[in-house]
Amino acid sequence: MTEIRAVLFDFDGVIRHFDAGFVPELESTYGLAPGTIASTAFAQPLITELTTGAIPRREWLRRIGETIGSYEAAAVWGSQPTHADQDVLALADQLRASGLLTAVLTNGTDEVRAEAEELGVVEHFDAFFNTAEIGWIKPDRRAFQHVLDELSLTGPEVFFTDDSLGKLSGAAELGMTVHHYTSVVSLCTALNPLVPCVLENAESSQHPM
């Protein structure tokens, strides 16, 4: 059996989180039906254009504003507060201290790396991969192959976790060990065969989505 040498994390929903009450309040304030912004922002082909780097984030927000009839609402939505899960970052630190590589692969925008740096995330990982720079998005195996090539690893040497089940398939096709993220507690349990991990605030570390 091939030894795991690296742990690859998704970003949004695993490391970075959003206030669940922010968007409903925003839509109510601007007279938008519930779910209007998300159904517009993540519709095809717009979201693929964004996350493959075909359009910048500012153009994405402009198109959202145009579609929903409020550029202001789109701008406010685009500047909503976020936070990094400190337990996940502490877990990443433990993995690195044990000798494992840690990396992030996100279906991101041209600005996501700067956002991750502002949250103090990037310093906890050996590499940060953004599909807007790669040109392929999860679950396309080519996005994962890019990571493998850059890290000089094979699929069986990587453990990958994502909060979206649909994003795991490309990693699994390449032989990665995959884990559907639901909480940092469950992730820690899944990683225990690799390295014992300790969570200081396990009771408050449940996945909010």
Stockholm file with secondary structure:
# STOCKHOLM 1.0

chainA/1-209         MTEIRAVLFDFDGVIRHFDAGFVPELESTYGLAPGTIASTAFAQPLITELTTGAIPRREWLRRIGETIGSYEAAAVWGSQPTHADQDVLALADQLRASGLLTAVLTNGTDEVRAEAEELGVVEHFDAFFNTAEIGWIKPDRRAFQHVLDELSLTGPEVFFTDDSLGKLSGAAELGMTVHHYTSVVSLCTALNPLVPCVLENAESSQHPM
#=GR chainA/1-209 SS CCCCCEEEECSBTTTEEECTTHHHHHHHHTTCCTTHHHHHHTCTTHHHHHHTTSSCHHHHHHHHHHHHTCHHHHHHHHTCCEEECHHHHHHHHHHHHTTCEEEEEECCCTTHHHHHHHTTCGGGSSEEEEHHHHSCCTTCHHHHHHHHHHHTCCGGGEEEEESCGGGSHHHHHTTCEEEECSBHHHHHHHHTTTSCCCCTTGGGCBCCC
#=GC SS_cons         CCCCCEEEECSBTTTEEECTTHHHHHHHHTTCCTTHHHHHHTCTTHHHHHHTTSSCHHHHHHHHHHHHTCHHHHHHHHTCCEEECHHHHHHHHHHHHTTCEEEEEECCCTTHHHHHHHTTCGGGSSEEEEHHHHSCCTTCHHHHHHHHHHHTCCGGGEEEEESCGGGSHHHHHTTCEEEECSBHHHHHHHHTTTSCCCCTTGGGCBCCC
//
